[in-house]
Structures are given as structure tokens and as C-alpha cells.
Amino acid sequence: MGRRISAERHLIDLVRAAADVMSHEGFDRATTRRVAEAAGASQAAFHSAFRDMQEPLVAVAEANADGSAP
């Protein structure tokens, strides 16, 4: 049986993947599909965590600002 990953773990993985994709490809070229793939998640998982690509960008910026970057 597969192991279930917590919603918090999915969120952390997606934020890390978003940071990685955006840093390597730029915000304009980062897509929800690419971030989901990089996180090992589905696009549905991405969209259950975020409405659009701006939300993970904000999460990355906030984490960097308070020193808790993933």
C-alpha cells in the first residue's frame, strides 16, 4: 500500500518546487504543470493548495522574508 502524505507535506513540497522552477525558468515560464511535476504531485494537488502561480510566489517570498524558506 502507498504511503499517504500529509497536506502540510504536499504544501511544503509544492512551495519548494515552485521556488526551484521559478528560479531556474523564471516566473513567466513557470507553469502549474511544471511545478506539480517537480513536486511529484498532480495538477489537482497544486490547485487544491493554490489558486494560481502568484500564491506560491507569495509563499516563497514570505518564507524568505521571515527566514523560514523551505
Secondary structure, DSSP 4 states (H G I P E B T S, - for coil): -PPP--HHHHHHHHHHHHHHHHHHH-TTT--HHHHHHHHT--HHHHHHH-SSTHHHHHHHHHHHHHT---
